[in-house]
Amino acid sequence: MLYQITDGTVSVGGQPILSHICFEIKGKEKIAVVGRNGAGKTTLLRLIAGELTPDRDDKRTGPGIITSRKITVGMLRQNAGLDTDKTVEEILLESCPAEETFSRERFAYETEYDRLFTGFGFRKEEKQRPLSSFSGGEQTKISLIRLLLMKPDILLLDEPTNHLDIPTVEWLEQYMKEYEKAVVFVSHDRFFLDQVVDVVYEIQGGKLKRYPGNYTQYRIQKQKNLAAGQKEYERQQEELNRLNALIERFKNKPKKAAFARSRRKIIERMEQIEKPEDDDVHIFTGDIEPLVRGAKWVLETEHLKIGYDKPLAELSLRIKNGQKIGIIGNNGVGKSTFLKTVAGLIRPLEGKCTLGNRTVTGYFDQQSASIESEKTVLEHFHDLFPAMTEKEVRQTLGAYLFKGKGAMTKVNALSGGEKARLILAELLVSRPNFLLLDEPTNHMDIQAKETLESAFQAYRGTILFVSHDRYFTRRVADAILVFDGESVMYYPFGYEHYLERSRKGKGKNLSALIQAEDQALVAGIRAVPKGERHQLREIGTEEAYLDWQFRLAEEQMEEAKAQVETLWEKWSDLKKEIEEEEWLRPDGNAGEEKNGRLETMEQKLQEAWDLWTQKCLEWEEIEETLHLN
């Protein structure tokens, strides 16, 4: 055990923030600390950093904090107190352990800081610039580089991905996976946490709860715990009601008074189960169906050139009903311009852009959220949907996290993220069949993002969206459009699949990427209604043969997908079992046999994943041939 807090309580300004918490760091664990704003995440980091000490507590018998040895702790700060008159190279070399200029240690250190400096997006020659010539965000990146070079035993990072573009964040993810020391993260970047952490601590109500696994695994386990806790609470409440009813029935009857007293003692001895705190995220369990289904093809473009003074991109594509396509790419390559063109807000420079019959669009960008009104949220929403009763309006607003007093807040008093959430709720309740969304979750907290992710997953219409939130893109998109500044490429699988294949390809073109200019978009794997594939009609021999091939390829693809899902579940269960066993065993080791099984299962999972990818591509090729015929 590298570091341990036992029964620690921390108060700031006389106000208790953390109450009787337990926290541990083992070896080189990568730990995320999550919780609502103000829950105490930064307080916990300051406690680990030694800036705060646990309160004196009569209940605690030990020292509160113990370490396995003398350790070093480094914490990323927005203002690290560095000498801004010095050059970056002078600052970074201050931490070099080797004094000799030509020693091997000095060479290794400078090689590492070159790797870090360029990895964070700087050019090598910029090392000679004074720190004062860099922006605040760039100075924070240089502070992080300095910390990483110092390699403290415990590294504390508060929002390390702020001020970083996506390529730099992806580079940092890979670096942190290989980092040889323990790290504690506080971050709102859920995709980053999924990639790097193996333990999550949640702060809620001043308490800490440990979850093995990454962020997504934590969320899944928390939902399971809440559901189980709610059932236990409800069962106990039923039993209490039954016992209290018996007491009321028999307490005044002399022959049954002893029986009533015994029931009362049972209640007194019963350990009361507290009602679980509601999760701040609303999960939509039913489908959100568009009012009008619309045509099979929602959007068709032909040699469409988009832009203002000059073309930013040209593309020909087709989007099928039910697809959810995420658009990714660097800033300035035409992503938002494409959405505005499809929405009819700007005219194409050349080419055609045609919406399908009965297509009803709903468009959202950050300007959409610039609403001003002295009405309350309830009044504003009710005016838009007068056919709904007040109870229905409150229930709907509650589903989008405007609960209780939140519904009585004036629209003008809402934050930018809250206004955006309100507009998106209006869009989803009005139920168009084609949503065009430009950065829908900007400025929202995690609870709001996960609520909207759930809503968009439940939505059965078509979505075309731009988002820099990679977790949101992974959760919602079943296909990806990649704008790279020169061309527009289509990837028919989800974001994580695209990212994994990109890493393995090491920058080479992926075989699954399709030139959007050369052919129509292939419908996403889950987007094609089966009833539309094999309508009764006379078909030629060649088409019948292709149709038979298509059905066979689809069956093989679905079998491969099921195999991946089965192996993933088994691998996740075994990994969790090993982590829990390591947590309980004093030596922190689950044994070679189980670790060997985990490695074997990881290999099988990778093989199954590769097979699924292959079958998806075969299916896609046959589907496109059918379409061309």
N, C-alpha and C positions, 0 to 999 in steps of 0.2 A: 504494500500500500504506500504510494508516494506521498499522499496528502489526505488528511481526514478531518472533517468537522463533525463533532458529536454533540448533539443536544445544544446547539448554538442559538443564541438569541441576540439580535442586533436592533438597537434603537437609534434613531437619528433625530436630534432635537426633542428628545423625550417621547417621540412617537415610535412604537415598535413596528419594524418593517419585516423582519424575519423572526419567526418564533419556533424555538426548539427544533431547529433543522439538523438533518444529517446529510453529509455530502462527502463523496470520496473520489479520488483520482488514482487510477491504477496504471502504472507503466507509462506508455505513450498514448493513452486514450485521447480521442478527439470528442469533446463534450459540447453539446449545445445547451444553453439555458434559455428557456422560452417562458412567455407569460405576457399578460396585458401590460400596456404602458403604465408605469408607476407601481408595478407589482414588486419590484425589488431586485431586478436583474443587475443593474449597475452597482447596487449596494453589495450584492454577493461578490462581484468582481473586486470591489474595493476591499472587501473582507479578505479575499484570497491574496490580494496584493499587499496586505499588511497595513493599509491605510486606516482600517477600522479594526476594533477588537470586540470580541463577544462581550455582552453585558455580564456583570457579576450575577450569578444565579445560584440560589440555594439548592435548587433541584439538581444541578449538574455536579457530579462528583469528580470528574476528570478535568483536564486543562482546557477542554473545548476544541482545541486545534492541535493535532500532532502530525509530524512528518517522519518519514523513514530515515531521513538524513538531513543534513544542511542543504537546502535547496535555493535556487535562484528563481525569481518570478519577474516577468517582464509584461508590461501592460501598454497597449496602444492608446495614445492620447491624441486628441485633435491638435493640441499645442504642446509639443514635447519639450519645450524650453531649449531648443537647439540654437546654436550661435548662427544667426542668419547671415553674418558677414563671411563665414567660411564657405569654401566650395563644397559641393556634395562629396567629392573624393576625400577631402580632409575629414569630413564628418564620418564617412563610412570607414575610413582607415583607423579611426580612433578605437574601434572595437577589435582590430586585428591582434590576435594573440602572439604573433611572431614579430620580433623587433628587427631581425636581420632582413634587409631588403631582398636578398636573393635566395632566401630559404625556401624549402618545399612548402612549409606551412603558409608562408606569405603568398606563394604562387597559388596554392589551393584556395586561400581566402579570396584573393583577387579574382580568380576564375568564378567563384561562387557569387561574388557581388556583381560581376559583369552579367552573369546569368540572371540574377534577380533584377538588376537595373534595366536590362533590355526586356525582360519578361513583363515588367510593369509598364512597358510602352515608351521608355526613354531611349534616346540615342546615346551611344557610348561617349561621344564628344561632349554631351551635356554635363558630364561629371565635373567639368572644369568651371561650370557656372556657379556663382554664389547662391546659397539657398534662398536669399531674399528675392531673387529673380524668378522664382517659381510661384505658381498660384497656391492658394491655401490647400486645395485638394491634392496638388502635386507634392506639397510639403508633407501632407499626411502619408502619401505613398512612400516617400523617402524615409519617414519615421518607421514605417512598417518594414521596409528593407533593412534598416539598421537593427530593428528588433530581431528579425529573422537571422541576421548574421551573428548576433550575440548568442542565439540558441539558449535561452533560459530553460530551466527544467520545466517550468509551467509558463506558457504564453497565453495572455489574456487579450482577446480581440473583440472590441465593441464595434459592430457594424464595419467589418473590414472591407466589404465590397462597395461601400459608398465611394463615389467619384471614379469608379472603374467601369470601362465599357465591357461588353460581353466577352470579346476575345481575351481580355486581360483577366476577367473573372474565371473563365474556363482554364486559363493557364495557372491561376492561383489554386484552383481546385486540384489540379494534378500535382502541384507542388506540395500542397498540404497533405495529400494522401501519402506522400513519401516522406513527410517531415518526421524526424526521428525523436521528437519530444512531445510532451503532453500539451494540448491546446484546449482552452475553454472559449467558446464563441457565444456572442450575443449578436443575432442577425435576423433581419426580416426577409432575407433572401432564402426562401424555403428550398429552392432547387440546389443552391450552394450547400445548405445543411444536409440535404439528401446525399450529396456526393461525398462529403468529407467526414461526417460525424458517425460514431458508433454507439453513443449514449446520449440520451436527452433527459435533462432535469426540467420539470415544469414547476414554476412558482405560482401558487394560487392560495389566496387567503393567508399569506405569510408562511405557508408550508412548502416543503420541497418533496417532489415525488420523482423517483428514478424510473426511466423506461429504457430497456436495452434496444438498440437499433437506431435507424436514422429517423428523420422527421416524419416521413410518411408512415413508417411502422409505429411510431409514437401515436400519430393521429388515429390509426386503425385500432391500436390497443386501447387508447383512451375511450373511443366510442364503444368498444366491447365492454370496458369496465363500467361506463356510465349506464349502459343497457342492463348489465347484470346487477349493478347497485340499485337501479330503479326497481327492478323486479323484486329484489330482496326487501326493499323498503315497502313496496306495495303489499307483499305477502305478510310482512309484520303488521302493517296497518290493518289488514283484513283480520288478522288474528286478534289484535288489540280491540277492534270493533266487536268481534265475536265475544271476547271475554267480558268487555264492558257491558254488552247487552245482557249477558248472563248475570252479571253482578246487579244491574238495575232490576232485572226480573225477580231475583231471589233474595235481595238484601233485606227486605222487610218481611220475609216469611220465616218464622221461628225455626221451622224444621229444615230450612235450606240456608240459614244464615251462615253456618260453618262452611258450607260449599261456596258461598259468595265470598267469604273472607279468604278461602284458599285460592280463589281465582285472582283476588286482589294481590295476594302475595306472589303469585306467578308473574303478574305484571311488574311488580316491584323488583323481582329478581331478574327480569328479562333485560338483556343488554340492548339499549335503545339504538336502533339504526337511524342515523341522520339521513335526511333526504339529500340525495346527490345534488350538488350545484349544477344548474343547467349549463350545458356547453354554450358558449357564446356564438357558435356557428349553427346555422339552420341548414339541415340536410333535406332536400326535396326528394320525397319518396315516389311521387306520382309523375306521370308524363305531363309536359307542357306542350299541348298540341296547338299548331297554328289554326286560326279560324278558317282559313282557306288553304287547302293542300298545295295548289299550284301545279304547274307543268312538271314533266320529268326533268327537263333541262332548265335550270334556273337562270343561268347566264351563259351567253356565247359571245366571244369576241373573235374578230378576224383581223389580223395585222393591225391591231389597235396600238397606236402610238400615243403615249401619255406624256404630259408635261405642260409647261407654260410657254416660255419663249422658244425652247428647243426640247426635242424628245428626251425623256429620261429612260424610257424603256419601250420595247415593242413586244406584244405577246398575242398569241392566238390560243384560246383555251375554251373549255366547256366545263361547267360546274353542274353536277347532278343534284337533284333534290335530296336533302338529308345530309349532305357533306358538311363537315366542320373543318375549315382550312385556315391554318395559321400562316401569316406572312412574316418572314424574317429577313433580315439584311441590315446593313449599316445605315446610318442616318443619311438622308439626301439622295437615296437611290430610287425613290418613287413609290414607296409603299403607301403612304397616306394619299399621294396624288392618285394612285390607282383606285383606292376606295372612293375618293371624291368623284372620280370619273364614272365609276359604276353607279354611284348614288345620283348622278346627274347634276352635281354641283359645279363641275367644270366640264368644258367641251373637249372631246378627243381632238388631238392634232390631226390625226388621220385614222382611217380604218373604221370598223364597226364595233359597237358595243350594244348588245341586244338582250333585254330581259325576257324570260319566258312568259307565256300566257298565264294570267292570274297570279303573277308574282307581286307580292306586296312587301315593300322594303321598310326596314326600320334602321335609321342611321344614327350613330353616336360618335361624337368626338368631344374633346375637352371644352369646346365652345358650347356644346349642347348643355353642359352643366352650369353655364353662366346664367342661371335663372334668378330673378329677383321677385320677391313677393312678401307682403306683410301677412299673408295667410299662414295658418299653421300647416304642418305637413298633412294632417288629417283633412283639413278643409281643402287644401290644394288638390289632394288625391281624389277626394270625393267629388269635387267639381268636374274632374276629368272623367270619372266613371260614376255618373249619377244613378245608374241602374242598381248599383251595389248598395246594400244596407250599411249602416254605420258599423255594425258588428263585422260584416264581411270586409269592409275597408280596414278595420283595426287588425283583423286576422291576417290580411294580405300584407299590410305594412309591418306587422310583427315578424312575418316570414322573411322580410328583407331588413330585419334588425331595427326597425323603428317601433320599439315596444313601449307601452305605458306612456311615460312622460315624453319619450322621444317623438311620439306621434303628435304631441301638443307643442313641439318646438316650432318657432316661426321659420319659414323657409330661408329668410334672409340671415338667420343666425346659424345656419348649417355650415360646416366646413366644406371645402371643395370636394373632398372624397365623399362626404355624406350627400351632397347635391348630386354627384355623379351616380351614386347608388340609388337615389330617388328616381332619377331619369331612367336608369336601366330597369328599375322595377316597373315604371310606367310602360316601357317598351315591351317587356315580357308579358305584362298583364294584357296589353292590347293585342298581342299575339300575331304579328306579321309572320310571313313564312320565309323571309330572307333578311337576316340581320347583318349589317355592316358596322363593325366596331373598331374604332381607332383608340388604342390604349384605354380600354374600359376600366381597368383597375388602378390607374394612377392615383397616388395620394390616399389609398385606402389601407386600413390596417389588415392584418392577416385574417381576422374573423370575417370581415366584409368580403375579402377576396374569396375565401373558401365557401362562403354562402353563395356568391355569384357563380363560382365554379360549379357548385352543385346544381344551380338553376340552369346553367347553360348545358350541363350534361343531361338534364331532364328534358330540355327543349328538343322537339322533334322536327324543327325546321332546318334551314340551311344557314350556316354562319361563315362569314369571311371576315377575318379580324387581324389586326396588327397589335402586337404586344411585346414589350421588352421583358415581361415577367415570364421567365422560362418555365416555372412551375405551373403557371396558369396555362401556358401553351401546351405543356405536356398533358395536363388534365383534360383539356377541352378539344384540342385538334386531333383529327384522325388522318390528316395529310398536311403537307407543308409546301408553301410556295417560297422559293429562295430567290430574292433579288440580290444580285451580286454586282450591280453597276454596269455590267456588260450584257447580261442576258437574264432571263427569268426561267428558273428550273422548278420542276414539280417532283416532289418525293411522296409516293403514295402511302407511306406509313407514318406513325406518330413521331413526335419530336425526339423522344429519347432514343428511339430506334435510329433516327437520322443522325443524332449526335454520336451514338456508339459506332455506327458504321463510318462516320467521318473520321473519328479518332483512329480506327483500325486502318482506314485508307490513307492516313497521314497526309491529307491534303489532296489526294488524287480524286478524280471524278468517281462518284459512286455509280455502280452499274444500275441502280434503281432510279437515278435521276433522269428525268425526261425533259427534253427541250420543249418548253411551253409554246415556242414559236412554230415548232415542227408538227405537232399533233395535238389533238384535243386532250383535255385532262381525262385520265382514267378515273372512274368512280372509285371512292374509297372502299376498302374491304367490307366495312359494315354498313355501307350506305345504299346498296342496291337491293330494293325489295324483291324477294324471291318470286312473288306473283307476277312481276313484270318481265321475268327472264324467259319464261317458257309459255307464252300465250298460244292457245290452239290456233294453228294456221298451217297452210301447206308450205313446206319448205323443201328446197332442193337437197340432193344427196350430199353435196359438199358442205352445205350449212348444217345438215343433220349431223355429219361427222364432227364438225367443229363444236356443235352444241354438246355432243357426247363428250368430247375432250374437255370442254369447259366444266361440265358437271363433275367429271372425274378429278380434274385439277382442283376444283373447289372442295371436294370431299377430302383430298389429300392435304390441302391447306388447312382445313378446319381440324383434321386429326393432328397435324403438326402443332397447331396453335394450342389444342387441348393438352398435348404432351408438355409443352412449355409451361402452361399454367399449373399442371400437376407437379412438375419438378420444382417450379418456383415455390409453390406452397410447402413442399417437403423440405426444400433447402432453407426457407425462412423459419420453419418450425425447428429444424435441427440447429440452425445458427442461434435462435433464441434460447434453446435448451442449453447449448454450450455456454452462452453468455451468462445465463442464470446460474449455471453450475460454477463457472469461474467466479461469479459474484459471491457465492456461498462458501467456496473452498478457501482455506487460509492461504494456500500457495498460489491461488488465482489461476490454476491450470485444470482444464477439463479432461486432460489425458490425450495421449497420442492417437488412440483408437478412434475417438470421436472426431478429432481434428482431421484424421485421415479420411474418414467417411465424408466430412464436409468438403474436402478437396476433390474427392471422387465425384461427389454430387455436383459441385461447381463445374467440373469438366463435362459431365453429362448434360447439364443445363445449357452450357455454351454450344454443345453439339446440337441439341434440340433447337436452340435459337437459330443457329445457322441453317438447319433444315427448314424451319418455318419460313425464314427469309427466302430461301430458294423456291419453296412452293408458292409463296406469295408472288414472286416474280414470274413463275411459270403461269400462274392463274392470270396475272395481269396481261401477259403477252397474248394469251388465247382470247381474253376478253376484248382486247384492242382489235385483234383480227376479226372477231365476230362483228364488232362495231363498224369496221371498215367495209365489211361485206354487206 
